[in-house]
Amino acid sequence: MRVITKFSLAIAFALIAISHAVAQPATQPKPQTPPATRAAAVNVPVGKVAVIFSAAFQDPKEGIAKFVVLLNKLNAEFQKTQDDLNQMAQKINQLQEEISKLQKSTAPVDPKTVQAKLDQVDQLKKEYQRKGEDGQTNYQKRRGEIFAPLQDDVGKALDVYAKSRGITLVIDGSQIEGILFASDSTDITKAFITDYNLKNPATASTTTPK
């Protein structure tokens, strides 16, 4: 998910007035007046930083309910592909077991029979790999199409949530490495998920792009 962050910048300007000493006769020395220094007021913004872990949005039990609904729809669309892959894997394992038994058999075995099964396994493995790669590519593409509208909606909701609570910077701990600790007072993950689910229940209509 893309998290919108807002940065507040403070720029300080220093104005220094320098006075020039006026030369005086040697018989009447006078102490020099130090330069007058005048600094402009600095308006330092007061910001509130929060941390959110967007990976938790897709948690099936404690995440955003609509994510789970869409994930189930996505998996249902590709169930046939998964079933085909499972059947191919079973067939490959079965043939490999048959080949192993033939090779270990003490009875005479026609080498052509073993070779035919080896060729069949090799062909099935190639088909399995090709079908698996195609399925993965199509799955990821479809996933992007299905989840994009919801991700945009969640991003807008997070923006409203942060503004209404005076939060000026939200860091996504799931996207940025190096965050070792976030106190409960800065971690808004659970609170935001609860707020979003209350306002956007999973029972509400969820449009699935086709």
LOLUM-267361 format. One record per residue (C-alpha): residue number from 0; x, y, z. Coordinates in pm, 1 decimal. Example, Ala and Ser with C-alpha at 12.3 -4.5 7.8 and 13.67 -1.06 7.14 Angstrom:
2
(pt 0, (1230.0, -450.0, 780.0))
(pt 1, (1367.0, -106.0, 714.0))
//
This chain:
210
(pt 0, (0.0, 0.0, 0.0))
(pt 1, (111.9, 349.7, -65.8))
(pt 2, (114.7, 564.1, 254.3))
(pt 3, (93.2, 936.2, 208.8))
(pt 4, (339.9, 1127.8, 428.9))
(pt 5, (344.5, 1496.1, 505.1))
(pt 6, (655.7, 1677.8, 603.0))
(pt 7, (675.1, 2009.1, 782.7))
(pt 8, (990.4, 2214.6, 726.9))
(pt 9, (1122.0, 2494.9, 947.0))
(pt 10, (1348.2, 2759.4, 789.8))
(pt 11, (1534.0, 2997.9, 1019.2))
(pt 12, (1664.1, 3334.2, 907.8))
(pt 13, (1932.3, 3516.4, 1108.8))
(pt 14, (1966.0, 3888.8, 1063.5))
(pt 15, (2286.5, 4040.0, 1195.8))
(pt 16, (2339.7, 4412.9, 1216.6))
(pt 17, (2706.4, 4513.9, 1227.8))
(pt 18, (2812.8, 4856.9, 1350.2))
(pt 19, (3139.1, 5011.3, 1237.7))
(pt 20, (3370.7, 5165.3, 1492.3))
(pt 21, (3447.1, 5535.1, 1437.8))
(pt 22, (3815.3, 5633.8, 1467.1))
(pt 23, (3886.4, 5864.4, 1762.9))
(pt 24, (4192.9, 6075.1, 1849.5))
(pt 25, (4466.2, 5884.6, 2031.5))
(pt 26, (4439.6, 6112.2, 2334.1))
(pt 27, (4075.7, 6028.9, 2388.9))
(pt 28, (4028.3, 5652.6, 2342.3))
(pt 29, (3676.0, 5521.7, 2372.7))
(pt 30, (3564.2, 5163.8, 2411.9))
(pt 31, (3418.6, 5008.3, 2097.7))
(pt 32, (3051.6, 4917.1, 2103.6))
(pt 33, (3005.4, 4546.4, 2023.8))
(pt 34, (2800.3, 4467.1, 1712.6))
(pt 35, (2431.4, 4441.5, 1780.2))
(pt 36, (2296.6, 4099.2, 1693.5))
(pt 37, (1931.7, 4051.8, 1616.3))
(pt 38, (1782.5, 3710.3, 1533.0))
(pt 39, (1445.6, 3665.9, 1369.5))
(pt 40, (1187.7, 3454.3, 1550.8))
(pt 41, (1190.0, 3091.9, 1438.3))
(pt 42, (854.7, 2923.8, 1389.1))
(pt 43, (926.2, 2558.7, 1466.5))
(pt 44, (630.2, 2337.1, 1365.7))
(pt 45, (489.1, 2091.7, 1615.4))
(pt 46, (447.1, 1754.3, 1444.4))
(pt 47, (306.4, 1420.4, 1551.3))
(pt 48, (463.7, 1108.1, 1404.0))
(pt 49, (284.5, 773.7, 1379.0))
(pt 50, (384.4, 429.5, 1257.3))
(pt 51, (160.0, 186.4, 1072.0))
(pt 52, (230.9, -167.0, 949.7))
(pt 53, (32.6, -208.0, 627.4))
(pt 54, (114.9, -579.8, 602.9))
(pt 55, (-134.0, -632.7, 887.2))
(pt 56, (-416.3, -508.5, 662.9))
(pt 57, (-433.2, -850.5, 495.9))
(pt 58, (-434.1, -1053.8, 814.8))
(pt 59, (-730.0, -1295.9, 776.1))
(pt 60, (-840.4, -1252.8, 1138.1))
(pt 61, (-735.2, -904.9, 1250.7))
(pt 62, (-686.6, -721.4, 923.4))
(pt 63, (-912.8, -512.5, 701.1))
(pt 64, (-1216.3, -729.1, 633.4))
(pt 65, (-1256.4, -624.1, 269.6))
(pt 66, (-904.9, -742.7, 189.8))
(pt 67, (-998.7, -1092.2, 302.2))
(pt 68, (-1318.3, -1088.1, 93.9))
(pt 69, (-1129.7, -987.3, -220.2))
(pt 70, (-851.9, -1238.6, -153.2))
(pt 71, (-1108.4, -1518.2, -131.6))
(pt 72, (-1259.1, -1405.9, -463.8))
(pt 73, (-915.3, -1395.8, -623.6))
(pt 74, (-826.5, -1744.7, -503.7))
(pt 75, (-1161.3, -1876.6, -626.1))
(pt 76, (-1086.1, -1746.6, -976.4))
(pt 77, (-760.3, -1941.4, -986.0))
(pt 78, (-880.0, -2254.6, -809.2))
(pt 79, (-907.4, -2444.5, -1140.3))
(pt 80, (-546.2, -2359.9, -1225.0))
(pt 81, (-431.9, -2472.2, -882.1))
(pt 82, (-626.7, -2798.3, -910.4))
(pt 83, (-468.1, -2871.0, -1250.0))
(pt 84, (-121.3, -2811.0, -1108.8))
(pt 85, (-191.9, -3037.9, -813.0))
(pt 86, (-307.6, -3317.4, -1045.6))
(pt 87, (2.2, -3279.1, -1262.5))
(pt 88, (226.1, -3294.5, -954.3))
(pt 89, (53.2, -3612.4, -840.0))
(pt 90, (96.2, -3769.1, -1183.8))
(pt 91, (467.5, -3682.8, -1186.3))
(pt 92, (516.2, -3836.8, -842.0))
(pt 93, (325.9, -4147.6, -947.2))
(pt 94, (540.1, -4198.8, -1257.5))
(pt 95, (859.4, -4141.8, -1062.9))
(pt 96, (756.2, -4410.7, -814.9))
(pt 97, (680.7, -4651.0, -1100.3))
(pt 98, (1020.4, -4581.4, -1257.9))
(pt 99, (1192.6, -4637.5, -924.2))
(pt 100, (1020.9, -4974.5, -879.9))
(pt 101, (1112.5, -5083.9, -1232.9))
(pt 102, (1473.6, -4986.9, -1183.5))
(pt 103, (1491.7, -5179.0, -855.2))
(pt 104, (1307.4, -5482.0, -987.9))
(pt 105, (1497.9, -5810.9, -1000.3))
(pt 106, (1279.0, -5930.8, -1286.0))
(pt 107, (1378.5, -5846.7, -1643.3))
(pt 108, (1249.6, -5504.4, -1750.6))
(pt 109, (1231.8, -5372.9, -2104.5))
(pt 110, (1454.9, -5059.6, -2113.3))
(pt 111, (1210.9, -4904.3, -2361.1))
(pt 112, (938.8, -4915.3, -2097.0))
(pt 113, (1153.4, -4728.8, -1845.7))
(pt 114, (1265.7, -4477.5, -2106.0))
(pt 115, (906.3, -4409.3, -2211.0))
(pt 116, (811.4, -4327.4, -1854.3))
(pt 117, (1119.7, -4109.3, -1813.0))
(pt 118, (1024.0, -3915.1, -2125.7))
(pt 119, (669.3, -3878.0, -1995.3))
(pt 120, (795.7, -3742.2, -1662.7))
(pt 121, (1025.6, -3498.1, -1840.2))
(pt 122, (739.1, -3370.2, -2057.0))
(pt 123, (505.3, -3336.2, -1758.9))
(pt 124, (767.2, -3141.9, -1563.0))
(pt 125, (806.5, -2894.5, -1850.1))
(pt 126, (430.0, -2850.4, -1875.1))
(pt 127, (402.8, -2814.6, -1498.5))
(pt 128, (669.0, -2544.8, -1489.5))
(pt 129, (518.6, -2355.0, -1783.6))
(pt 130, (165.8, -2372.5, -1645.7))
(pt 131, (288.7, -2270.5, -1301.4))
(pt 132, (478.1, -1968.0, -1432.8))
(pt 133, (182.5, -1857.8, -1647.0))
(pt 134, (-51.1, -1904.1, -1352.6))
(pt 135, (171.3, -1699.7, -1123.2))
(pt 136, (198.4, -1417.8, -1376.4))
(pt 137, (-178.6, -1408.3, -1433.3))
(pt 138, (-244.6, -1430.6, -1060.0))
(pt 139, (-24.4, -1130.2, -980.2))
(pt 140, (-176.7, -927.7, -1264.1))
(pt 141, (-530.4, -1006.7, -1151.6))
(pt 142, (-436.8, -936.6, -790.4))
(pt 143, (-326.0, -587.3, -886.8))
(pt 144, (-651.8, -524.4, -1074.2))
(pt 145, (-868.3, -645.7, -787.3))
(pt 146, (-686.2, -478.6, -500.6))
(pt 147, (-599.4, -142.2, -661.3))
(pt 148, (-938.0, 27.3, -588.7))
(pt 149, (-939.0, -92.6, -228.2))
(pt 150, (-578.5, 15.8, -174.4))
(pt 151, (-664.2, 364.5, -301.5))
(pt 152, (-965.5, 377.9, -71.5))
(pt 153, (-759.5, 268.1, 228.5))
(pt 154, (-495.8, 529.1, 144.0))
(pt 155, (-757.4, 805.5, 138.5))
(pt 156, (-908.2, 679.5, 463.5))
(pt 157, (-566.0, 682.0, 628.8))
(pt 158, (-512.1, 1038.9, 513.2))
(pt 159, (-842.0, 1146.8, 672.4))
(pt 160, (-767.9, 944.2, 986.5))
(pt 161, (-426.3, 1107.8, 1031.3))
(pt 162, (-547.2, 1463.1, 968.7))
(pt 163, (-836.7, 1429.5, 1210.8))
(pt 164, (-592.4, 1330.1, 1485.7))
(pt 165, (-327.6, 1590.7, 1418.1))
(pt 166, (-78.5, 1342.3, 1274.9))
(pt 167, (163.4, 1510.6, 1034.0))
(pt 168, (381.2, 1211.1, 940.3))
(pt 169, (285.8, 844.2, 895.3))
(pt 170, (564.5, 590.0, 842.3))
(pt 171, (481.4, 249.6, 695.5))
(pt 172, (689.3, 4.6, 895.8))
(pt 173, (613.4, -272.5, 646.5))
(pt 174, (780.1, -80.4, 363.2))
(pt 175, (1073.5, 81.9, 542.5))
(pt 176, (1355.2, -129.2, 681.8))
(pt 177, (1534.7, -36.0, 1001.2))
(pt 178, (1239.2, 26.7, 1232.1))
(pt 179, (1333.6, -178.7, 1536.2))
(pt 180, (1074.7, -50.7, 1781.2))
(pt 181, (752.6, 148.5, 1782.6))
(pt 182, (575.7, 224.1, 2109.2))
(pt 183, (202.8, 169.4, 2147.7))
(pt 184, (153.0, 544.1, 2150.3))
(pt 185, (291.5, 578.3, 1795.7))
(pt 186, (167.2, 251.3, 1639.0))
(pt 187, (-177.1, 322.6, 1491.0))
(pt 188, (-214.8, -4.2, 1297.8))
(pt 189, (-483.9, -172.0, 1508.9))
(pt 190, (-668.8, 151.9, 1576.6))
(pt 191, (-685.5, 239.6, 1207.4))
(pt 192, (-795.3, -111.0, 1104.5))
(pt 193, (-1073.8, -101.9, 1363.7))
(pt 194, (-1183.5, 243.1, 1249.1))
(pt 195, (-1181.2, 142.1, 881.3))
(pt 196, (-1374.1, -180.9, 938.1))
(pt 197, (-1642.3, 4.8, 1134.3))
(pt 198, (-1689.9, 257.0, 854.6))
(pt 199, (-1642.2, 6.1, 569.8))
(pt 200, (-1785.2, -332.6, 671.8))
(pt 201, (-1707.7, -634.6, 457.8))
(pt 202, (-2079.8, -689.9, 407.8))
(pt 203, (-2096.5, -370.3, 206.1))
(pt 204, (-2080.6, -401.4, -171.1))
(pt 205, (-1728.7, -459.6, -297.1))
(pt 206, (-1677.4, -393.1, -667.0))
(pt 207, (-1445.4, -642.7, -831.4))
(pt 208, (-1287.8, -519.8, -1157.6))
(pt 209, (-1315.4, -762.2, -1447.7))
//
